[in-house]
Amino acid sequence: MATTQFPLWATGRRKNATARVRVIPGSGRFTINQRTTDQFFGGYARSKWMVMRPFETAKIGGQYDIFVDVVGGGVHGQAGAVSHGVARAFGKIDNTIRIAMRKAGLLTRDPRMVERKKPGQPKARKKFQFSKR
């Protein structure tokens, strides 16, 4: 196995959110936009769970410091982007971790996006009310 060059950089995306992830050897510090997960996601338990999935799958979280910059989208989109980016970064460390991430479905980019609003309609699919008379 070739030696891994640190820092590792990875990008994660979900909806309109983009997360840039930097991984370096360290003591297990994990910050998102210079804040902890509890500070960043507040009361969103599902978002916290989503972000921690790569750590549970890889079982190597305490060995590396992870710094994430995330922009765009909403809370859940940002959580998905962070999860995707961290999984991609961990996959670069070791191929066995990459296989585990792939099995857990963490490396697949979710392609679902917001559908655009069309002219002559109030929203993407909703139509204005039709009146026969």
Beta strands, then each sheet from edge to edge (+ up, - down):
strand 1: 8-14
strand 2: 17-25
strand 3: 30-32
strand 4: 64-71
sheet 1: 1+ 2- 4+ 3+
end
